Amino acid sequence: MTIEPGSEALRTLIVDDEPLAVERLQVICAKLEGVTVIGTAGDGEAGLRLIDALAPDLVLLDMTMPLKDGLGVARVLATRSKPPAVIFVTAHDHFAVEAFDLEAVDYVLKPVSPERLQRAVQRVGQRRGQGASVAPIPATAESEWLTEFWVPHRSELVRVAAADIDRIDAERDYVRLHVNGQSYMLLQTITSLEERLDPTQFIRIHRSCILRQDRIGGLRHEGLGVWSAETTAGQVLRIGRTYLAKVKKLAGR
């Protein structure tokens, strides 16, 4: 991270209940330009007390901790007029949606690499540089449906727009998002995900498959009451009997 002449380093608080994780973050931060660790806390409640006492610029926040977890800490901070920037540093990838709903700057997966944390810290610096000129999006402008996903890919999280998803397949407790010839795994059940998708854009055609509606090129009757959906990419996907009437309604049948 490049620091402009005369600017101050980010005063950083580490909140994590694992001593080895705290030590690793301290070592990494000591090597990062523009970061100064001013304290550490081993649980969410202690973290909030130190935030009140030290007023850090940045909090490196673990997700799962005793007394109050990382999301709980972030929810408290979100109610404040001038909260510190928050970077979640966690071994768990399935809290990303909730984390970014709380305006976390970044979400870094353990084991943390210095390069990855440096990029996250740089985003904090960029946001600080933008200052008050960046207005928050009004709540009334937010969609009630998911418009994007943050999915784990290697050691990072990748932002995937819902508009880019072609198909979603269930794989036990996970779903696989198919996006422009690539696929990403997300820890979530297909039923819970279906409830958060815009029904005017996505339709469930099988207990293990959701399709984006504009990816359906046609319906095929296979005989004996069996129907399939043909996608614009040329795939043929079986329609479950439970979902057949809904899919036919989409086609005006």
C-alpha positions as CSV (number, residue, x, y, z in Angstrom):
1,M,0.0,0.0,0.0
2,T,1.4,3.4,-1.0
3,I,1.2,6.1,1.6
4,E,1.2,9.7,0.5
5,P,3.7,12.0,2.2
6,G,2.4,13.3,5.5
7,S,-0.4,10.7,5.7
8,E,-0.7,8.5,8.8
9,A,-0.7,4.7,8.9
10,L,-3.9,2.9,9.6
11,R,-4.3,2.3,13.3
12,T,-5.4,-1.3,13.3
13,L,-7.0,-3.5,15.9
14,I,-6.9,-7.3,15.5
15,V,-9.9,-9.2,17.0
16,D,-9.5,-13.0,16.9
17,D,-9.9,-15.7,19.5
18,E,-7.0,-17.9,18.1
19,P,-3.6,-16.8,19.6
20,L,-1.7,-18.2,16.6
21,A,-4.0,-16.3,14.1
22,V,-3.4,-13.1,16.1
23,E,0.4,-13.7,16.0
24,R,0.4,-14.4,12.3
25,L,-1.6,-11.2,11.6
26,Q,0.7,-9.1,13.7
27,V,3.7,-10.5,11.8
28,I,2.1,-9.8,8.5
29,C,0.9,-6.3,9.5
30,A,4.5,-5.4,10.7
31,K,5.7,-5.9,7.1
32,L,2.9,-3.9,5.5
33,E,3.5,-0.3,4.7
34,G,0.9,2.0,6.2
35,V,-0.4,-0.3,9.0
36,T,0.2,0.0,12.7
37,V,-1.3,-2.5,15.1
38,I,-2.5,-0.7,18.2
39,G,-4.0,-3.7,20.0
40,T,-5.6,-7.1,20.0
41,A,-8.7,-8.7,21.5
42,G,-9.7,-12.3,21.9
43,D,-13.5,-12.0,21.6
44,G,-16.1,-9.8,20.2
45,E,-17.1,-8.1,23.5
46,A,-13.5,-7.2,24.3
47,G,-13.1,-6.0,20.7
48,L,-15.9,-3.5,21.1
49,R,-14.5,-2.2,24.3
50,L,-11.1,-1.6,22.7
51,I,-12.7,0.0,19.7
52,D,-14.4,2.4,22.1
53,A,-11.2,3.0,23.9
54,L,-8.7,3.2,21.0
55,A,-10.8,4.4,18.1
56,P,-8.9,2.4,15.4
57,D,-9.1,3.2,11.7
58,L,-9.3,-0.5,10.8
59,V,-10.4,-3.7,12.5
60,L,-9.2,-7.1,11.3
61,L,-12.2,-9.2,12.5
62,D,-12.5,-12.9,12.9
63,M,-16.0,-14.4,12.2
64,T,-16.5,-17.1,14.8
65,M,-15.6,-16.1,18.4
66,P,-17.0,-16.5,21.9
67,L,-19.4,-14.0,23.6
68,K,-20.0,-12.0,20.4
69,D,-19.1,-13.2,16.9
70,G,-17.7,-11.1,14.1
71,L,-21.1,-10.4,12.5
72,G,-22.4,-9.3,15.9
73,V,-19.5,-6.8,16.3
74,A,-20.0,-5.5,12.7
75,R,-23.7,-5.0,13.4
76,V,-22.9,-2.8,16.4
77,L,-20.4,-0.8,14.4
78,A,-22.8,-0.3,11.5
79,T,-25.1,1.7,13.9
80,R,-22.3,4.2,14.6
81,S,-21.8,7.5,12.8
82,K,-18.0,7.0,12.2
83,P,-17.2,3.3,12.5
84,P,-13.8,1.9,11.7
85,A,-13.3,0.1,8.4
86,V,-13.8,-3.7,8.8
87,I,-11.9,-6.5,7.1
88,F,-13.2,-9.9,8.0
89,V,-10.3,-12.5,8.3
90,T,-11.8,-15.9,8.7
91,A,-11.6,-19.6,7.8
92,H,-15.3,-19.6,6.9
93,D,-16.4,-18.6,3.4
94,H,-20.2,-18.9,3.8
95,F,-20.7,-15.7,5.8
96,A,-19.6,-13.5,2.9
97,V,-23.1,-12.3,1.9
98,E,-23.9,-11.1,5.5
99,A,-20.5,-9.5,5.8
100,F,-20.8,-7.3,2.7
101,D,-24.4,-6.5,3.7
102,L,-22.7,-4.8,6.7
103,E,-20.4,-2.9,4.4
104,A,-17.2,-4.8,5.2
105,V,-14.4,-3.5,3.0
106,D,-13.1,-7.0,2.3
107,Y,-13.4,-10.7,3.3
108,V,-10.1,-12.5,3.5
109,L,-9.9,-16.3,3.9
110,K,-7.4,-18.0,6.2
111,P,-4.6,-18.9,5.9
112,V,-3.9,-15.3,5.1
113,S,-1.1,-14.3,2.7
114,P,0.7,-11.0,3.0
115,E,-0.2,-10.2,-0.6
116,R,-3.9,-10.8,-0.1
117,L,-4.1,-8.8,3.1
118,Q,-2.1,-5.9,1.5
119,R,-4.7,-5.7,-1.3
120,A,-7.5,-5.6,1.3
121,V,-5.7,-2.9,3.3
122,Q,-5.2,-0.9,0.1
123,R,-9.0,-0.9,-0.4
124,V,-9.4,0.6,3.0
125,G,-6.9,3.4,2.0
126,Q,-8.8,4.0,-1.3
127,R,-12.1,4.2,0.6
128,R,-10.6,6.7,3.1
129,G,-9.3,8.8,0.2
130,Q,-12.8,9.0,-1.3
131,G,-14.1,10.2,2.0
132,A,-17.5,11.8,2.3
133,S,-17.8,12.2,-1.5
134,V,-19.1,8.7,-1.7
135,A,-22.7,8.6,-0.6
136,P,-24.3,5.4,0.7
137,I,-27.0,3.7,-1.5
138,P,-30.4,4.5,0.0
139,A,-32.1,1.5,1.5
140,T,-35.1,2.1,-0.7
141,A,-32.9,1.5,-3.8
142,E,-31.8,-1.9,-2.6
143,S,-33.3,-5.0,-4.1
144,E,-35.1,-7.5,-1.9
145,W,-33.5,-10.2,-4.1
146,L,-29.8,-11.2,-4.3
147,T,-28.1,-9.3,-7.0
148,E,-24.6,-10.7,-6.4
149,F,-22.7,-13.5,-4.7
150,W,-19.3,-13.7,-3.0
151,V,-17.9,-17.1,-3.7
152,P,-14.6,-18.7,-2.6
153,H,-12.1,-19.2,-5.4
154,R,-8.6,-20.4,-4.4
155,S,-7.6,-18.1,-1.5
156,E,-10.0,-15.3,-2.3
157,L,-13.7,-14.4,-2.7
158,V,-14.9,-13.6,-6.2
159,R,-17.9,-11.3,-6.8
160,V,-20.4,-13.0,-9.1
161,A,-23.4,-11.0,-10.4
162,A,-26.7,-12.9,-10.4
163,A,-27.3,-11.6,-13.9
164,D,-24.3,-13.6,-15.1
165,I,-25.4,-17.0,-13.7
166,D,-26.7,-19.5,-16.2
167,R,-27.6,-22.4,-13.9
168,I,-27.5,-23.4,-10.3
169,D,-27.1,-27.1,-9.3
170,A,-27.5,-28.7,-5.9
171,E,-24.7,-30.8,-4.5
172,R,-25.8,-31.9,-1.0
173,D,-25.3,-28.9,1.3
174,Y,-23.7,-26.9,-1.5
175,V,-24.8,-25.3,-4.7
176,R,-22.7,-25.0,-7.8
177,L,-23.1,-21.7,-9.7
178,H,-22.4,-22.0,-13.4
179,V,-21.1,-18.7,-14.8
180,N,-19.9,-18.1,-18.4
181,G,-18.3,-21.6,-18.7
182,Q,-16.9,-21.6,-15.1
183,S,-18.4,-22.9,-11.9
184,Y,-18.2,-22.0,-8.2
185,M,-19.2,-23.9,-5.1
186,L,-21.1,-22.1,-2.4
187,L,-22.1,-23.5,1.0
188,Q,-25.9,-23.1,0.9
189,T,-28.9,-25.3,0.2
190,I,-30.7,-24.8,-3.1
191,T,-34.0,-24.3,-1.3
192,S,-32.7,-21.5,0.9
193,L,-31.0,-19.9,-2.1
194,E,-34.2,-20.1,-4.2
195,E,-36.0,-18.0,-1.7
196,R,-33.5,-15.2,-2.2
197,L,-33.5,-15.2,-6.0
198,D,-35.8,-13.0,-8.1
199,P,-38.6,-15.2,-9.3
200,T,-38.9,-13.1,-12.5
201,Q,-35.4,-14.0,-13.4
202,F,-34.9,-17.6,-12.1
203,I,-37.0,-20.7,-12.1
204,R,-36.5,-24.0,-10.4
205,I,-37.0,-26.9,-12.8
206,H,-35.9,-29.7,-10.6
207,R,-35.2,-30.4,-7.0
208,S,-31.5,-30.1,-7.9
209,C,-31.6,-27.4,-10.6
210,I,-32.5,-23.7,-10.9
211,L,-32.3,-22.0,-14.4
212,R,-32.1,-18.4,-15.3
213,Q,-35.3,-17.9,-17.3
214,D,-33.7,-16.2,-20.3
215,R,-31.4,-19.2,-20.7
216,I,-34.3,-21.5,-21.6
217,G,-34.5,-21.9,-25.3
218,G,-37.4,-24.3,-25.4
219,L,-39.3,-27.2,-23.8
220,R,-39.1,-30.8,-25.1
221,H,-41.7,-33.5,-24.5
222,E,-39.9,-36.8,-24.1
223,G,-43.1,-38.9,-23.8
224,L,-44.9,-40.6,-20.9
225,G,-45.3,-37.2,-19.2
226,V,-41.6,-36.5,-19.1
227,W,-40.4,-33.0,-20.2
228,S,-37.0,-31.4,-20.5
229,A,-35.8,-27.8,-20.9
230,E,-33.4,-27.0,-23.7
231,T,-31.0,-24.2,-22.8
232,T,-29.7,-21.6,-25.2
233,A,-26.3,-23.3,-24.9
234,G,-27.8,-26.5,-26.2
235,Q,-28.1,-28.4,-22.9
236,V,-31.1,-30.7,-22.2
237,L,-32.1,-30.7,-18.6
238,R,-34.9,-32.9,-17.1
239,I,-37.8,-31.0,-15.5
240,G,-39.1,-32.5,-12.3
241,R,-42.8,-33.4,-12.1
242,T,-43.3,-31.1,-9.1
243,Y,-42.0,-28.1,-11.1
244,L,-43.5,-29.0,-14.5
245,A,-46.7,-26.9,-14.2
246,K,-44.8,-23.8,-13.2
247,V,-42.3,-24.2,-16.1
248,K,-45.2,-24.7,-18.6
249,K,-46.9,-21.6,-17.2
250,L,-43.7,-19.7,-18.0
251,A,-44.1,-20.9,-21.6
252,G,-47.8,-19.9,-21.7
253,R,-49.0,-23.5,-21.7
